[in-house]
Amino acid sequence: MLRYFAHSETKIGKLPRPLSRCYHSKKGVWGYKPIAQRVYQVAEDVRASRNSQGNVYRLVEAFRQHGHKLATVNPISIKPSQQELQELSPAFYGLQTQETVRTAGLLSGPQVAQNVAQLEQLLKDIYCGRSASAEFAYVEDIEEREWLARNFETLDQHQLENSERCEIAELLIKSQAWDNFMALKFPTVKRYGGEGAESMLAFFWQLLRDSVQANIEHVVLAMPHRGRTPLQAALLNMRPAKVFRKLSGASEFSEDVEAMSDVISHFHVSEQLQVLGKSLNFSMVRNPSHLEAANPVAMGKARSKQQTLSDGAFGSDSQPFGQHVLNVILHGDAAFAGQGINQECLNMAYVPHFEVGGSLHLIVNNQVGFTTPGERGRSTAYTSDLAKSIQAPVFHVNGDDPEALARITNLAFRYQREFRKDIFIDLNCFRRWGHNELDDPTFTNPLVYKIVHQRGSVPDLYAQQLAKEQVLSDSQAKQMKDDYMKYLGEELALAPTYEPPPSYFEKQWKDLQLAPAKDVTYWDTGLDYGLLHYIGQQSVAFPEDFNIHPHLLKTHVTNRLKKLENGAKIDWSTAEAMAIGSLMYQGHNVRISGEDVGRGTFSHRHAMLVDQQTNEMFIPLNSMEGGNGGKLELAHSILSEEAVLGFEYGMAIDNPNNLIIWEAQFGDFANGAQIIIDAFIVSGETKWMESNALVMLLPHGYDGAASEHSSCRIERYLQLCDSKETAADGDAVNVHIVNPTTPAQYYHVLRRQLARNFRKPLVVVAPKTLLRLPAATSTHEDFQPGTLFHNVLGDTTVQPDQVRKVILCSGKHYYNLAEEREKRQAYDTAILRLESLCPFPVQELQAQLAQYGNVQSFVWSQEEHRNMGAWTFVRPRFENLIGQQVKSDATDRHFPLPTDFPIFLVSLPPQLHYSGRCEAPTPATGIGKVHKREVDEIVAAPFEL
């Protein structure tokens, strides 16, 4: 029986241990604690043996480094295997075959070799001759190398009991039966079955057993589509009737749920499994068809669970991450080598605030990507070679040997537990059919598929092996298949009446609900200014012995304290600190992630201070006394968008009571994460009934910085939303998009994310110049109880009966227009700010326009080009809806505003005129003179129309 042993096999010395990484903190901060390096010494007798037999030891090390090149781990190879390698010849090291050797200290295990010839054969048996090979010679840490060699060389000592072998055989038979049943009953369905890779069931069988024996509470899994449904049905408690109901044309959700749903190969499970008499929470994250995109989502979800369980640096002790939560990732071979998100995820693996205690990886190596042979899908020898970038060990396993895979899984699990690092298993298998079951793979890979079609299946071969060894008879194997096929038939018969159980708004989400479809709700997010004043003070407090940067002391600390004391000219960063600090005070944890978010791209935030003498990091708000103990995690990310944003999404979908914020360095850099935005953030709720309150801060503004630092591409997010052009929106739109122009507005929209009884992702068109613009400030009255986020900000500087023109705009462009109006003294022009773009604020806009009975023209003014910005979004909604009577029939309001807004009605739909830059293929010019001319023109033009 393979068992997981919780004891460390390593003796740790008591010498002083250097820190593994400092990261501005030897003391640690919320979410990160330095872990001392382990001190390891090779035993003296082992060193003596190696030194006295130097050339023999070189031969042993050569097999550890190169033995995998001769291993027979490919079940469908069309290439002749390499027979010899000079580095593995004893003569290469000046050794004679009959030369006496002593294996003690050179090789682990009970085997003993008397001479070089016997040692060579023993090494071939271990590193070249069985169904598994190893790569770990590149691992720098000597303790890890010694551990890996010792445990791989004794791998055969871990044998399965016959009853366990039968359990594995039954799982493989069920997987095959599932695919056969699907092929029989649904022959035209692209099911992406597991045929050829059924051995992966042995991986999961062993993983679950090891997990409960190690007292793991949660396993989080990311997995692509191939083999997903047979795994779920055979081992993870998914009812087959759910799949059959879906294939009949129904939804995987109950009939009362308005969801667009997804395909069966994207189904997920979140189950409490019973394994060896213990409970294990198993969560498989949803996956889109974008291969590998779910991997950072699983990492983020795992870290969120670790935070909930006070695991690792979230706890009071100094234990590494992963005490209670294990992250597991399955990869496809071509996708792992080809998709850049994998490099990003591996690069995050040990980065503070992103580490999860090491992930366990399985590459299901079909040896073909779509129709591309493996050798054409990468430039490296193995599909797993990317793992070497973080020195992760790799085990290559022959997919025809499920027992070898179980043993390697146990070994990989023990390594992950011992060192809390990533480790990989490369399962060499095949795909019995084409990319899907309707493809003919012989068009492009005839030789490979000649072998595949002539050979038996993995379950059949394993059953035959067990029958030969009198462990499982042919009749018993047949009975396992027949019983499962009968069960699937019964489930198919039940499918028409099967009602899917709720799989959403459960557990930690039980107090939440879907957003109202026909109503825009209002939430009182104001607080007593006395409390906000205190929080603001705490946001810049630091210890007496802390050596703060003198410039920050003057411009950041002192200035903030003055503004707070006066209750006026409260700027953007102060409002953000009050919003975050107040949520913390109420017991919510807040996480801000991105590149240099502690300081902020524009050196405005400084939520993290660094001691100028010691380099020690200090986060003032985490030392705030009082309240309910929420914490702030500042996650300085790697230079990545896709993986990092996916990680934050994973955190956001797990715990609805935490505020997760991702800040792009510049707004347009978010396009590097477009897959995460498209496939998860804006569509996850309608596909999977999976809500999230993730906040994306996207700095935006035309300030002369040319193409790549000007626009966050507002138009793309507006195109992604499901706002209606011909009917009023409710809060149920898939994503909320705001362009706030005052610090108070930003404060309220952040607090609103957790104040509501539903969760929606929020895109904030974030400012750059407004961060320090004197006009863009707020007073303490703007934060008091009874205040809220306004979807439209009206114009209080004009007399309504004198207004002849209304200019509508959004964002920081307002301040340029207001300044221009003052210059012209054009007091017959009102300027309205659309602070919310989605949901489109029809009623609020009508209420504002109702004041202006003498208006003659409406102008939309923007600094973006005509084919960009909000123009094409705003125009049809303004012209279709503003002249119509639109009332909400809902009464769910969380702020005391009148239920009936004043309505602006005209006999004909009002026409909205455009004013802004003309069409262009890129967001902004890189010519300074042209930029200045454009700025002058777009500010003047709306007043001259």
N, C-alpha and C positions, 0 to 999 in steps of 0.2 A: 504493500500500500504506500502511495506517495503521500507524505505528510508535510505540512508546513510547521517548522519549529520556530517559536518566537524568540528564542535566545540568540544573542549575537554570537557568531562563531569566532569573533576576533577579540583578541586581548588588547585593550587600550592602555597605553602607557600613561603615567601620571606626570609626564613632563609638561612644561608650559606649551600650550597649543596656539599657533598663530590663527588668526581669523581667516576664514575662507574668502571673504570679501568684505570690504568696509562700507561702501555705499553711503558715505557721509554719516555713518552712525556705528559706533562701537557699542552703544547702549541698546540700539534698536528703536523702532517706531511701530505704530500700529500697522500690523500686517507684515512686518519684517523684523527678524531677530538674527543677529550674526550667530552662526553655528561654528563652533571650534573645529578645526581640522583634526582628524583622527591621526594619532601617532602610531605607526606600525613599524615593527622591526622583524626582519626575517630571522628565524631562530638560528642560533650560532652553529648547531650541528648541521643544519641545512646548508648554511653558507660554506661550512668546511667541506661537505660532500661535493658541492658544486665547484668549489675552488680546486679540489684535488682531482676532479674529473672534468676539467674545463671543456675539452672537445666533446665529450659525451653530453654534457649539459647544453652545448651549442646545438647538438643534434636534436635534443628534446625541444629546445626553444624553436628550432626550425620547423618542427612538426606543428607546434602551437601556432606558428605564424603562417605556414604555407600548406598545412595538411588539408585545409578545406578545398584546395584547388584540385585534389585527386578524389574527393569524396563523391559518392554516387547518390546524390540527393535529387536528381531530376528524373521523374518517372516517365517522361516522354521525350527524352533527348534524341535528337536526330544527328548530333555530332558525335564523332568517336571520342571517348573519354581520354583524357591525358593519362598516359601510363607512367611516365617518369618525370622527375623534377630534380635537377642536380643538387638543389639545396637540401633535398631529403635523402641524399646518398651518404652513408657513413664515410665513404672514401673522400667526400668533399671536405671532411674535417680531419682527415688523416687517420681514420679509425679502421682497424682490421675486424673482420666479421667474428672471429673467435676470441677477440680481446675481452677480458673479464670486466664486468661492470657491476656496480652496486646501485640499485634503483632508489634506495632510501635517500630522501632529500632531493631527488631528481624528478620523481614521478609519484603520483598519489594512487592509492588503491591497493588491494591485496595482491595484485599480480606482481610476480618477481621474474626478472630476466637475469640469466647468468652471464650472458655475453652480448656483444653488440648485435649479432644477428637476431637473437631473441628480442632484444630491446627494439630493434627496427620493426619487427613484426608486431610487437605489442603497440607501438606508436601508430602503425598503419591501422591496426584494428580500432584504436580509439579515435584517431583524427581523420581517417580516410575510409574506413571499411564498414561503417554502420550507417543508419538512416539519418544521421544528424552530423553536422560539422559546425565548427565554431570560428569566429573571428573576434579576437580581443587583444592581439599583440600591440595594437596602436593605442590602447588605453594607457594613459600616462601614470596613473596612480598604481604603485606597486602592490598595495594591499588588494586592490580590485583584481589585478592580473593574477595574483597568487590565489585569490578566492575562486576566480573563474576557472583557472586550470585545475585546482583541487576538486572542485565540484563537477566539472565536466568529465574529468578522468575517472570519477567514481559514479558516473551516471547510471551504469548498468546495475549498480547495487540497489537502485530504487525500482523494484518490480511491482507490477500491478497484481492484485489478487484476481483469481478467476472470476469471481462475482463482479468485480469492477470492470474486467474486460468485457463481460456480457452486457453491462450497462452501457459501455461505449458502443458496442456493436448494435444495441437496440437503438441508440440515438442516430447512428449512421443509417440504419435501415429505415428509420422514420423519415429522415431527411430525403432519402431516395424515394420512399413511398409517396411523400408529399409531391415531389416533382413529377412522378409518374401519374399520380392522381390528377394533378393540374393539367398535364399534357393530354390526358384522356378526356377530362370534362370541359376544359377550356383550351382547346388546341390553338386558338388564334391569339391568345393572350401573351404578351411579353412579360414573363414572370421573373426573369433574371434569377433562375434557380441556382442551387448550389452544386449541381452535378459536376463531379470532378474534384470538388473541394470539400466533400462531406466531412473530411477529417477535422475541419474547423470545429465541429461539435465536440471533439475530444479536447480541444483547447478550452472551450467554455465549461465543459464538465469539470476539468481539473481546476480552472480558475475559480469557479464558484466554491468548490470544496476548500481550496487554499484560503479563500477570502474569509469564510466563516471561521476557519481554524485560527486565523490571524486576528480575529475580532474586528474585521472590517465591517462597518455599518452600511456604507453606501458604495456601490460600484456604478460609475457613470461611463457610458459607452458611446463612442461615435463609430458608425459603421456605414459603408456604402450599400448600394442596393443589392449586389449579387449575394445570394444565399441568405438574405435577411428574413424573408417570410418563413422558410423552413426552420430556421433557428428559433424564431419567435413561437412557432407552433409546437415544435418538438421539445423545447427546453424552458421557454420563458412565459408559459401560461397564456399565450394568446389564443383565443377561441378561433378555430378555422372558420366558423360561421360568419365571423366579421369579414373575412376576406371574401367568402362566397357571396355574402350579401352585397358587398361592394361591386363584385364582378357581375351581379345581376342588374346593375345600373343605379343602385341606391347609394346613399352617403354612408360613410363610416361613423357619422354622428346621428343622433336622434333627429326625427323629422322636424322638431321645433327649432332646430339650430340653423341659422342662416349662414352657412359656411360654404365656400367654393370647393373645399376638400382637396384631396390629393390622390395619387396613385398608390397601389398596394405596396410597391417596392419602397415607399417612403413611410410606411406605417411605423409606429414606435410602440414601445412598451414602458410602463412605469409600474413595476410590480414589487410586492414584498414576497420574495421567494422563501421557501423552506428548504434548507440544505443541511443535511446531517443533523436534523433536529434543531437547527438554529434559523433565525430570521435574517434575511439579507435584502436590503432595499436595492433594487436594480433598475436603473434608468437609462434607456436608450434614447439619445436625443434625435429629434427629427432631422432628416437629411433632404436636401434638394438634389436635383440631378447634377449640380455642379460638384464634381468629385473633390473630396477632401475638404470642402468648405465647412463641414460640420465639426471638423477636428478642434479648432479653437473654441467653438461653442461648448463642446464637452469639457475642455480645460477650464473655461470660465464657470461653467455650472458646478464642476467639482470644487473649484476654489470657493464659490459661494457657500456650498454645503460645509466646507471646512470652516468658513467663518461662522456659520450658524452653530457648529459643534465645538467652537473654540479650539479648533485643531491647529497644531503648529504655532506659528507666530501670533495667532489670534487668541492663544491661551496664556495662562499664567506661568507655565513652565518653559523650558528651553527645548522641547521636543521638536524634531523636524516635521514638516508637513507630511500628511498621509497617514497619520495614526488611525483615522477612522474612515477615510474616503480614498478610494482608488480610482484613478482615471485610466481607461483602456481605450485604445484607438485601433481600429482595423483599417487597413489601406488596400487599395488595388495596386498591382505592380506598376503598371504604366503611369497611373495617377501619382503614386508616391514619387517616382522619379521626375515626372513632368510638371507637376503643379507647384508653383513657387510658394504657395501658402504653407507647404510642409517645411521649407527652409525657415520661414518666419516662425512657425510654431516651435521648431527645435531651438531656434535662437532665443525664444522666450522661456525655454524650459527651466532655466536656473536663474532667471532675472528676478530680482526682488519685486514682490507684489504681483508676480505672474506665476511663480513656481507653485506646483501642486504636489511636490514630493515624488516626482518621477512618474512617467506614464509607461504602461505596458503596451507594446505595439505588436500587432500581428499583420504581416503583409501576406494577403492571399494572392500568391504569385501564379496567375493563370498563364504567364509567359506570352501574353499577347494583350495589346491595348486596342480595343475596338477590332480592327483587322491588322494592326501593325505588329509584326514580330518583335519580341522583347529587345533583341540586339539593335533594332532600328529606333527604339523608343528612348534610348539613353546613350550616353557616351562612356558609361562605366561598366565594369565587369558584372556587378550585381545591381539589381533594382534597389537594394537596401543601402547602397554605398553612401547616400546622404546622411545616414545615421552616424557615420564616422566624423561628421563635422562637429558633433558634441561628444565624441568618444564613447558613443553608446555601443555596447557589445551587440553582436549579431549572431544568431544561431540559424543555420540553414537546415531545413527538415524536409525529408521526402514525404510528400502527401499520401503516399501509399501505406505509410506506417503510422497509424493513429496512436499507437502506444508510445512510439518515439516522441510524437508531438506532446503527449500528456507528460512525459518525463521532462522534456525541454520546457514546457509551460511551468511546471513545478520549479525547475531550476531558475527560470527567468523571474518567477514570482519571488523566490527567495532572495535573488539578487536585488530586486526592487525594494524589498523590505529591508534588506541589510544596508543598502547605500542610498536609498531614496533617489534613484536616478533612472533615466529612461533606459529601456532595453528592448531589443527587437527580435522577433522570430520571423524568418522568411520561409513561409510554407510553400514549397515547390509543388504545384499541382497542375491542373489543366481545366479547360472549359470544354465540356463535352459538346456543346453546340456553339453557335456563333455568338456575336455580341448579345443578341437575344435569341430566343428559341426559334424564331422564324428566319434567321440568317443561315446562309450556307457558307461555312468557313473554308470549305475546300477551294473556293475561288482564289483565295490569296495564300493559304497555308496548306497545300495538299499533302506534303510529306508528314507534317505534324499530325494532321487529322487522319491520315492513313493509320498511324500508330494508335491514335485515340479510338478509332472505330473498330480496330481489331482486338482491343484489350477489354478486360472486364472492368466493371465499376469498382470503385474503392470499397463501398459496403460489401459487395459480393466477394471480393478478394479477401477482405478481413474475415467475413463469416466462414469462408472456405478454410482459412488458416486456423480459426478456432475449432472448426469441425475436425480438421486433421489432427489437432492436438487434443481432441475429445473434451473440449471446454464447452462448446455450443454445438448441438447437433443440427443437421440440415432441417429437420422438422421443427425444432425450436425457432430457428431463424425464420422459417416460413411462417410460423405462427405469429411471431412478432410483426411481420409484414402484414399478414391477413388481419390481425386485430386492429392495426392502425388504419388500414384501408377501410375496414368496417366503420371505425370511428369517424373517419373523414366523410364517408357516405352518409352517416347519421347527421353530421354537422351540415352537410350540403342540403339535406332534407329540411333541416331546421332554419336554414338561411332566410326563407321568405318571411318568417315570423320572428326572426331574431331582432331584439332591440338592443343596440349598443349601450352599455352602461356609460354614465358620465365619466369623461376623462379630463375634465377641465374644471377650474375653480374648486379644487379639492385641496386638502391638507393646508399648507401655508397660504393658499389662495382662497380659502373657503369664505372669507368675509367680503370678497370682491365680486363684481358682476360685469356684464357687458355694458358698454357705454350706451346711453339712450340714442335711438336712431333718429328721432324727430325733434330733439331739443338740444340747445346749447345751454349748459348749466353754468351757474356762477357760484364761486366758492370764496368765502371770507377767509383770506389768507393773511390778514393784518394781525399784528400783535402789539401788546403794550410797549411803548417806546422805551420805557425804563428797562425792560428785559432786553430789547434790541441794543440799547446803549451799552448794557453790560456785556452782551455777546460781542459787540464791536470792539470794546476795550480788550476783551480776552483774546481777540483775533490778532492783536499785536503785542501781547504781553510776553515777556521772556525772562528767564532767570537772571538774578543779579550777576552771576559770574559768566554770563553769556556775552561773547564779544560780537556784537552786531555790526554789520557794515555801516559806517558813519553816514553814507548817503541814504541808506534805507531808514536809519534812525530819524533823519531830518524830513525826507520827502514822503516816507510811507507811514512810519509809526506816529511821529509828532503831528503830521497833518491829519491823519485819520482821527486821532484823539480830539483835535480841535473841531473838526467837522461834526463829530459825534456830540461834543459838548454843546455846540451851537445849534445842532439839529437842522443844519442847512448845508447846501452844496454837497450833499452826500453823493459820492461818485460810484462808478460801476463796481469797482472791486470791493468797496465797503458794503454795498447792497448785497453782493454775492456772499460775502462773509456773514452777513446777518441772516441771509436765507439758509445757508448751509449750517451755520451755528445754531439757528433756531430749530432746524430739523433734528440736529444732534441733541439739543436740549430736550426735545420731545421723545428721544429714544431711538431715532432712526440713524443707521449708519450711512455715510456718504462716501462715495468713491469718485475721484476725478482721475481720469486716465488720459494719457497722450504724451507728446514729446515736450519735456520740460514744463509740465503743468504746475509744478510747485511755484516756480517763478512766474510762469505765463509767457507766451510767445512775445508779448509786448511789454514785458517787465512790469506788469500791473498788479498781479495777484499777490505774490509773496506770502502764500499760505504756509510756505516752508521757509525757515530761516536757517542759514548756515553760519556757524561760528567761524569767524575770520582767523582765529588762532589754532583751533583744533580740528576744523573741518566737520565738526559734529552737526548733525541735522536736528532741528527742533520744529515741531508743528504746534503752534500756540493753542489752537482750538482743542487739541486733545488733552490739554491740561486744564480746561475749563471746569470749574467746580459747579455743583448743582445740576439739576435736571435729571434726565433718565439715562444718561450714560452712553449716548451715541458717540461713534468715533468717525474720524475722517481719515481715509486712506488716499494718499497721493501716490499714484502709480506712474512713475516715469517710464514710458514705454520705449521699446526698441523703435528704430526708424521704419515703422511698418504701419500700414493702415488696415489692410484686409484682415490679417490674423488678430491684431489688437482689437479692432472693432467687433470681430466675431467673439473674442474672449469676453468683451464687455456685454455683448448681447446674451451670452451664456449666463453671466451673473444676473442680468436683469430678468431673465425668464424664470430664474430659480426663486428669488426672494422678492416679493412685491413691496416689502417694507423698507428696502434700501434704495437710495437714490444713486443711480449709476450714470455718470457723466463722461462722455468721450469728447475731447476737444481736439479738433484738427489744428495743426500748426497754422495752416491757411485753409480757408474753406474749400478751395478747389482740390486740395490734396485728398479729399475724401473720395475722389473718383477712383483712387487705388483700392477702395473697399466696396466698389459698386456691387459685387456679387453678394456681399453680406447685406447691403442695403436692399437690393432687389429681392433676394431669395429668402431673407429672414425678417428683417426689421419691418418693412412695410407690408409684407404679405403673410407673415407667420400666423396672424390671428385668423385670417379668412381661410387659410389652407389647413391649419392645425388646431385652431381654437387656443392659441398660445399667445397670451397678452404680454406686453412688456411696457415699461415706463422709461426706457433708455432715452437719455438726452444727448443730442449731438450739437455741440457748439461749433459753428462754422464761420470763422472770421471772414467778413465780406466788406467791400467798399472800394470805390475807384479813387485811389489816392496817388496815381502816377506810377504804380509799381508794375505796369505792363501786364502781359497775358496771364501769368501763372500766380499772381498774388492779389488779384483784384476781385474776382467773382467766385462765390461758392456755388454758382450755377443754380440759383433759385428755381429756374424754369424746370430743371430736371426733377426736383422734389415735387413741384406742383404737378408735373405730368404723372408722377407715381401715385399721387393721392387719388382717392375715389370721390372727391367732391363733385357735386352735380352742377351742371350749367343751367338747368331749368327748374330746379327746386331747391328750397333752403336746406342747408346742411344741418345735421345734428352732431353731437359729440362722437358718434359712431364712425366717423371717417377714419380711414386706416392709419393716418399719421397727422399729427397737429404741427402746423408750420407757423412760426411767429417771427416777426421782425421788430423787436421792441426798440423804443427810442429813448427810454429813460431808465435809470437804475431801479426805480421802484417797480416798473413794469417787469424788469428782469427778475427782481426779487419775488414778485408775486407768481410769475409763471413757473419758477423753480419750486416754490412751496406748493403750488397747485398740483404738481405731479404726484405728490403723496397724500394730499388732502382729499382727493376725489375717491369715490368708491368704485372706480374702474381705473384701468391703466392703459395709457396710449403712449407710443413713442413720440418724442418731441424734437423737431428740428428748429434750432434757434439760429437765425441769421445774425451772427454775433458781430459786434462792432470792433473797429480798430481806432479810428480817430475819436469816437465818442467816449472812449475810456478816459480821456483827459479833457474833453471839451467843456469849458465852464458852463455853457448853456445846457448841456446834457447832464443835469444833476437833479436831485430830488430833495425834498424837505421831510422832516420827521412826520408831518401830517400824512404823507403818502404811504406810510407803513402802519398806521394806527389800526386798531380793530375796526372792522366795517369797511376796510379797503380791499381791493381785489384787482385782478388783471383785467384791463379794459381791452376789448377786441378792436375798438376804434377810439382814437383820441380826437376829440373835437377841437375846435378853434375858439378860444375864449378871448381872443384879442380883437375881434371885429364885432360890429353891430349887425346882427342877422338881417335886419330889414334893409341894410345898405349893400348887402352882398349881391353881386351880379355874376360872379364866376366862382366856381368851386374847383380847386385843384386837389386831386387825390394823389397820395404818394405812400410809400412804405419805407421805413428805415431811415438811415442817417441823412438821406437826401433832403429830408424835411428841413433840417437846419440851414442848408444852403438856400432853400426856397424862402424860408422865413427871413433870412438876412437880406435877400434880394427884394422881398416885398417891402421891408423897412426902408431900403434905399430908395425905392420907387414911391413909397408912401401909398401903395396900392391897397388901401383899406377896404376896397370893394371886392376883395378876393379873400375867400376863406380857404384854409389849407387843412385838409383832414388826413389823418394818419391811419392807415390800415395796419394795426399792430398784429392782428391775426389774419393770415391769408387762408389758412385751412384749419378748421371749418371757416368757410367764407362768411363774414359777419353781416348777413343781409339785414337782420332786424336792427342791429346797432347802427348800421349805415343809414337805414331809413330814418331812424330816430334823429340822427344828426342832420340829415338833409331836410327834415320837416321844419327846421328853424328858418330855412332860407326860401321864403315865398317868392322872391323876385329874381331868383337865379336864372341866368340866360344860357350858360354854357358850363360843361363839365370837361375837365382835362385830367388825363392820367399822366403824371410826370415821373420819369425814372432816369437814373443815371446809366442804366444798362442799355445795351443795344436793343433794337426793336424786336429782334428774334430771340432775345434773352430776357431775363428778369420776369416780372409778373404780368406784363401787359397782356399777353395772349390768354392768360388765366383770368384776369380781372375783367376784361372787356365783355365777354359773353355773359358773365354772371351779373355785371352791372346793368347791362342793357336788357337782359331777360328778366331780372328779378326786382330791380330797384323800383320800377314803376308799377309793380304788382303788389297787391295786399298779401303779405306773407305773415301768417301768425302761427305760433307754436301751439299745438293742442296738448302739450304736456305741462304739468304743473310742478315738475321736480326742479325746484330752484333752491340753491343753498346760499342765497344772499338776498336781502330784502329790497329788490328792485320791483317796480310795478310789473305786474304780469302782462299788461298790454302796453306795448311801445307805441308812441305816436308813429303813424304811417305816412310816408312820403308817396303821394300818388300823383301821376300825371296822365293826361289823356293818351299820350303816345309814349312808347319806350324811349327813355332819354338816350341821347347819343353821347358817347365818350370819345373825346379826341385824344390822340397820342402826342406826347411831347417827350423827346429823349434822343439818344443816339440812333443813327440809322442802322440798318442791318450790317452785320459783319461776321466773318468766319472765326474770329478769336475775340475773347472778352474785352481786351483793352490794347491800346496802342503803346508802343515802346518808345515813342518820340515825344520828348518833353514838351516841345512847342505845340504839337498837335493836341496833346492831352490838355494843356492849359486853354487852348482855344475851344475845345469841346466842352470843358467845364463852364466857361463863360456862356457858351451858346445854350447849353441845356438848362442852365439856371434862368436865363432871360426868356427863353422861348415860351414857356407856358403863360407868361404875363402878356405876351404880344400876340397870342392866337386870337 
